Every structure is written in structure tokens, then in C-alpha cells.
Amino acid sequence: MKIHNFSAGPAILPQVVLKEAAQAVENFENLGLSILEVSHRSKEIVSVMNEAQTLVKELLHLGDDYKVLFLTGGASTQFFTIAMNLLNPEETACYVDTGAWSTKAIKEVHNFGKVNVLASSKASNYNYIPKDWLVPANTKYLHITSNNTIYGTQYKTYPKSDKAILVADMSSDIFSHTFDATQFGLIYAGAQKNLGPAGTTLVIVKKDILGQVTREIPTMLDYRTHIKKDSSFNTPPVYPIYVCLLTLRWLQGQGGLKAVEANNRKKADLLYREIDRNPFFKGVAAVEDRSSMNVTFVANNEAHGAAFLEYCTANGISGIKGHRSVGGFRASIYNAMPLESVAYLVDLMKNFKPE
Ligand SMILES: *Cc1c(COP(=O)(O)O)cnc(C)c1O
């Protein structure tokens, strides 16, 4: 039986990417060597790094005022690295609290400067994106979480920020739609949701926002170290970066982000339409903030929920159980998820007849 992987992360990757990635473990570019045993200083790996950086910039239409980095430590390490690199002790960073990941990011800031939480949807278990807030003058940077993996909410338009540097955690919706990336000073994303395997974190940084803090930054945590050395100051996670490169090539081959977005739209519409139609289920997130990546829904009757989960498992659906803080179901339909798998899930929902 074919297994359809709806896991929130680590998550599905395109089949062709998995095949090529497996091939490279056995024999990388006909070197007679595994990619796992090749020096990161070899010309083949330097070329992997360069092409991955170039493709990120091409997909997002970014120029040389930005630098693309592949770092380690996950998105979670970025939570404090951002504040450490951007914020002086007397300066203020503003955050919008849209869930557990925002909360974790907010928690780190006080070690480096002041933090102002402009709005939070916590009181309603983060089922919407707060929009009624303003960025005060003298804000150093404004941080948002573009897609809230656990709750299934997503910004449809990004806040305008004239003076403050706009920073986004895009871990779960990077490369899923077109947007003006030049409005951001810094974008980061753990690879394992929408880009590659766990083990590397994509950081896209506008170079001129750096060098403005007075503290001494440890070498490995200073973005400028990695900018200078093209993400190879120390041994980078070569294999995860290579798998990201394969995914980036695949995205480009789909026709770029416009085409990827159209496909994601189709998948999300199909699934939300069924959630709204089917009397056994209801959506969790506010309709206008519904994520095109993580679709959260619950059964109207708890016993039916347990039965549907069993029905899914018996029919080859994997990873669809909702996060414990939300319950119900979460169908993660990242870029690599084929429309056919979403249609398959929708058919199961249609055919589901609880006792
Ligand atoms: C998964 C996730 C993270 C955490 O990523 P790690 O790489 O595991 O640290 C952070 N932010 C969002 C939005 C996520 O979905």
C-alpha cells in the first residue's frame, strides 16, 4: 500500500529528490565516492553551496545586497542569534505572538535587549493572526512567524515596516508562494518542513543590517563570519544542504514560485472545501487566516475523530494526527505533497461513515 505522508516535519520531499539523494550517497557525481565522505573544500561541494545560494536568490528575486546562508542549530538557534546580532541592550524588538514558535522566539530576546509583544492570539489558542497593531517608532526590528505550523494559520499579507527591520520565521512556508522578499531584512527557516532534511537552517540576510551592535558576538554566532566564508567557516552540514539543493532545482523545474503557489492553492482549496462541506468535520483556524501548508481540523464528535484516525491509518495516511495542543487532525500539504495525495485524503473523508 502506498503511504501518503502528511507529517508536519520532518516532512515529505519530492520523490525525484529522494532518488537523487540516495544515488549521491552511493556515488556522488561519478567520483566513485559517497557525498558523505567528500571534503567540504572540494570543488564539487563548493559548487553545491554556490548553486544552492544562487537558486534561493533566483526563486526569491534577491540581489547581491542579500546573503544566503546554510547554518546549523535549527530555527530554534535563530531565535536568539537574531537578537544577538541585531539588538543593542537599550533597543527594542517587537514581536507578534501567533503561537508556540513565536513564544519561544520571544523568550530569548530579553538576554540581549528589550522586547515588546505587540499582539497575541493566545487567548483563543492561536486560531487567528492578530492584525490590529502598530509598530512603535524606534523599533529595531519586527519579528513575525509567517506560518504557524501547529495551529494552521498563515499571514496572507505581510506587515509594512518602514523603519524597523522586518524579520520572519518562514520555517513551514518558505518557497510556497510568491512575495516581495526585498521588504525583509532577515528570513530564516529550518529546512525540514519545506526544503530538505533536518540538519540545516536557511538564513537569508540583508548585509547592511549587520554590524550595528556593540556587544562582542561569539564567532560561530556572528552572521558576518558565515557571510565572509560562504557558510563554510567550519564544516557545514554538506548532505542536508545537498538535499536542499535538489529541492531548489525541483522548485525551479516546477516553474518557480508562481507555479508552486498555484499548485499549493489547488491542494488547499480541495481540502478546505471538503472540511467545510463534510458534516463530520470542522476547520480550526479562522477562515481568512487559513494556512495553505498545515490544514487543521477536528471531528465534531470526539468518538468520530478516533474512528477517522484509525480509518486513515488503515488506508495508508501517515502523520495526520493533530498537535497535542490543538487535537484533531493536521494535514501538512507542503510543496512536495502531490495533488493526488490530497485528493486521496478528501476521498477518505467523503467515504468515512462513522458507526
Ligand atoms: C518547526 C518549526 C521551528 C523549529 O525548528 P527547528 O529547526 O526544529 O529548531 C520553528 N519555527 C517554526 C514556524 C516551525 O514550524
The ligand as an SDF file (V2000), in Angstrom:
LIG
                    3D

 15 15  0  0  0  0  0  0  0  0999 V2000
    9.4650   23.5350   13.2710 C   0  0  0  0  0  0  0  0  0  0  0  0
    9.4810   24.9970   13.4810 C   0  0  0  0  0  0  0  0  0  0  0  0
   10.5100   25.6260   14.2160 C   0  0  0  0  0  0  0  0  0  0  0  0
   11.6070   24.8660   14.9130 C   0  0  0  0  0  0  0  0  0  0  0  0
   12.5580   24.4540   14.0230 O   0  0  0  0  0  0  0  0  0  0  0  0
   13.8730   23.6780   14.4870 P   0  0  0  0  0  0  0  0  0  0  0  0
   14.6610   23.6440   13.2260 O   0  0  0  0  0  0  0  0  0  0  0  0
   13.4420   22.3260   14.9720 O   0  0  0  0  0  0  0  0  0  0  0  0
   14.5330   24.4640   15.5580 O   0  0  0  0  0  0  0  0  0  0  0  0
   10.4720   26.9970   14.3120 C   0  0  0  0  0  0  0  0  0  0  0  0
    9.5070   27.7310   13.7250 N   0  0  0  0  0  0  0  0  0  0  0  0
    8.5070   27.1550   13.0310 C   0  0  0  0  0  0  0  0  0  0  0  0
    7.4670   28.0160   12.3900 C   0  0  0  0  0  0  0  0  0  0  0  0
    8.4620   25.7750   12.8870 C   0  0  0  0  0  0  0  0  0  0  0  0
    7.4730   25.1990   12.1790 O   0  0  0  0  0  0  0  0  0  0  0  0
  1  2  1  0
  2  3  1  0
  2 14  2  0
  3  4  1  0
  3 10  2  0
  4  5  1  0
  5  6  1  0
  6  7  2  0
  6  8  1  0
  6  9  1  0
 10 11  1  0
 11 12  2  0
 12 13  1  0
 12 14  1  0
 14 15  1  0
M  END
$$$$
